[in-house]
Amino acid sequence: MTSIRNAAKALALLLSLTAPAAVAAHAAEPAIPLFWDIKERLPKPDLTKLPRLRFLTTIDFPPFNHLDGSGRLSGFHVDLARAICAELEIMPKCQIQALPWGELDKAMQEKQGEAIIAGLAVTAENRARYDFSRPYLKFPARFVTPRAKSLTEPLFDKLPGQRIGVMAGSSHERMLRSYFPDTKAVTYSRQEWMLGDLKDGKLAGVFGDGMRLAFWLAGTDSAGCCRFSGGPYLSTEYLGNGLAVATEHGNAELTAALDYALQQIATKGTFAELYLRYFPVSFY
């Protein structure tokens, strides 16, 4: 009885953590995450005095920012930055520059840019140097199971005793052991070994980063064997705050403008278009 109560408690916690994205998770595929209250009214900023808005990014984080086959800067972040500038009606003032990851901080300190859109983690250390917009994308944990044995919520009465693969030492391992303590966690040092065992029927499922698993499901390596089951599961404690735009510390006006633009992009459907362009198999 104790283990069942613990699993039920974990399930209740997980369901509360997935809101508001959980609404999209139960809709017809493809599911689009929404992290904004569509009823919230954010003031439209006046940026007439803004001389320019220079976004700094990198080229080594596909599909978020990378060079395409023609050598042009491309990716989800690049298109999102352009959408932000279009929503703020400042396209002539908008620039996007790619730098090596290790040079982003120095470039901001030297006033070479006004914002970083490159997956900079929203940590206490980084908050001491930067302000951040609200998150525009979060990475949920997901279960993947054989297609013939897919599971639906609630999972607390379906997972006890099941062999679930997870990457050793990862936040997903800690999350699995905390929220689903009655599963038999099988740890791996390489993801391809774990997914290979899933395909071979040696595991009842795997638990890990939804985005990485979505790319595997969409690729040829999975051979159509499997699908997402349950979820998605979000947890700030284990998975962080998601992706946000970093700005110079104390630049509240620009941060507020970014929040306004991101909300408008989400509520008008622009974000959904970008999301499906780069993530055709939704990890929500």
N, C-alpha and C positions, 0 to 999 in steps of 0.2 A: 504493500500500500504506500509506503514511503516513496518508492521510486516512481510510482504513478503520479503521486501528488507533485513531486519535483518536476516530472515531465510536463504536467499540466500547467504548473507555474511558469516553466520555461516557455511553453507555447503562448501563454497569455502575454508574457513579456515581449516575445518576438512579434506578436501581432500588433502590440502597441508601438513597437519600434519601427515597424514597416510603414505606418501611416505617415504621409498621405499616399505613398506609392502603392500601398496594398490595394487601393481601389482599382488602379490600373492593372495590377497583377491578376485580378480575377475577370478582367474584361476579355473580349475576344482578341486573339493575337492579330497583329503584333501589339504588345503592351508598351505604352509610352509613360515613362515616369513623370510625375508632376510634383514639384516641391514648393509650389506657391499657392497661397490662398487667393483664388481668383476674385474674391470679394474685397480683398485688401486694396486700398487706393493709395498708391504712392505718388507724391507730387512730381510733375514733369519738371526736370531741371532746366535752368536757363544757362546755357553754355556759350553764350555769345562772346564772352570774354576769354574763353579757353583758346589759347593760341594753337594747340595741336594735342592729339592724343596718340601717343606712340606705344603700341603693344610690343612687348618683348617675349619671344618664344624660342623654341629650339627646333632642330630638324631630326631628332633621334627618339621620338616618342610616337610612332605610328600606332593607330590611325589618327592620333590627335594633332601631331605636327611632324611633317616629313617633307622630303622632296619627291615630286612625282616623276614619272618617266621622262618628262621634258626638263627636269631640273627646277621646276617652279615650286615655291613654298605652298604646301597644301595641307589639308587635314581638318578635322573637326574644330580644333581651336582657331585655326585661321578663318574658317567660314563663320564661326561664332563671333570672332572679333569684328569681322566685317558687318555682321548682322547687328551687333551692338552699335557700331558707328552709324549704320543706316537708320536704326530706331531713334538715335539721338540727333539725327539730321546734321551730322558733322563729317560726312564722307570726305570732303576736300581736306579736312584737318587730320584724317586718320592715316596712320602708318603702322606697318607690321614688320618687325625686324627679327631675324633669327640669329641667335648667338649660341656658342657652346654652353651647356648647362652651368658649368663652373664660373661663367662670366656674368650671369644674370644679376647676381647681387651687386657686384662691382658696378655694372652698368647703371643700375638704379641709383646707387650712391653718387655716381658721377652725373646724374640727371640726363642720362641718355634715353630714358623712357619714363612713361608715367604709369605703366601697368605691366604686370607679368601674367601671361596666360599660358602656363606651361606645366601645370600639375604640381605647383609648389604646395607642400603639405601645410595645412592649417594647424600648426603646433604652437605651444606657448612660446617657444623660442622665436619662431617666425612672427608671431603676433607682436613681439617686442620691437620688431623692425618694420613691419608692414601692417596696414589695415587690409581687410579682406571683404569682398562682396559676400553676399549670401551664396550658399552652394548652388551650383547649376547642374551638378551631376554627382551621384553617389554610387558606390560600387557594392551591390548586395552580395551576400553569400547565397549560394544555391546548392541544392541537391540535384545530381544527375543520376538517373537510374536506367536500366535497360528498358527499351520502349515497350516490351511486352509486360513489364512489371512496374509501370508508372504508378506513382502514389499521389493521392490528393490529401489536402488538409482536412482534418487535423492529423498530424503525423505522430503525435506522442504515443498512440497505441499501435503504431505500425513499425516503429524503428527499434524497440528493445530487442537486443540479441542479434541485430543485423550487422553484418560486416560492412563498415563504411570507410572507404579510403579517404585519406586527408594528408596534406603535406606536413611532414614532421617539423615541429617547432614554429609553425605558422600561427598567425592570429586565428585562422580558421580552425586549426586543431584545438586551440584554447576555447574557442566559441562552441565547437561541437561537444567537447567534454563538459562544458559548463551548462549548455542548454539542452543537450540530449545525452545525459550521462549514462543511459542504459544501452546505448549502441556499443558495438565492438569496434572501436577506432583502430584502423589499420594504417600505420604511418608509412610514408614513402619519402625518399630523398629526391626523386625525379618524377615530374608529372607524367611523362610519357609511360613510365612503368605502371603508375597508378591507373592511367586510362586504358592501358593495354590489358591489365587484369580485369577492369570493368567490362571491356569488350569480350574477354574470354570467359565471363561468367563467374569469376572468382570473388567478386564483390557484389553486394546488393545495391551499392550506390557509391558515389563519391560526393564530398562536400568541399566547396572551394569558391574561388572568385568567380562570380557570375559572368563577368565580361570574358575572361580567358576561356571559360567553359563554353560560352556562346560561340566563340570563334572555332573551337574544336568541333562542336556540334554541326556547324555550318560547313566545315571542311571535309576533305575526302578521308582523312584518317579515321574519323568516327564511323564511316561506312553506314550511316543511318541507324546505328545500333541503339541509340539512346535518346533521352529527352530530359528536360527539366521536370522535377517533381516538387510540389509544394513551393513555399516561399513566395516572393523574395524575402530575405532577412537582412535587416539593417541594424547596425549597432555602433554608435559612436565610440563606445568603450573599446571594442575590438577592431573596428574597421575604419575609424577616423571620421572626419567631418565631410569628406568628399572633396570635389574640385571647386575652387573659387578663384576669382581674379584678385591678385595682390596689387595694392597701390601704396604710394608713399605714405608713411606713418603720419597721421594728422590731416590727411587730405579728405576730410569728411564729405566735401561737396562732390568730388569725383566718385567716391565710393557710393554715395547715394544715387548718383547718376547711373552707375553701373547696375545697381539694384533695380532701378526703374526700368532700364533697358532689358535686363534679363527677365523681369516679370512680364513685360510686354511681349517679348519674344516667345515666352512660354504660353501665354494665354491666347496669342494670335495664331498659334500653330507652327510658327517658324522653327521652334526648337524641335518639334516632332519631325519636321522634314529633314533637319540636319541629323537628328538621332538615327532615323531609318536609313539615311544615305550612308552612314558610316557603320551602323550596327544593324544590318538587316535581320539578324536573329536577335531579337530583344533579350537582354539579360534580366529583364523584369518580367 
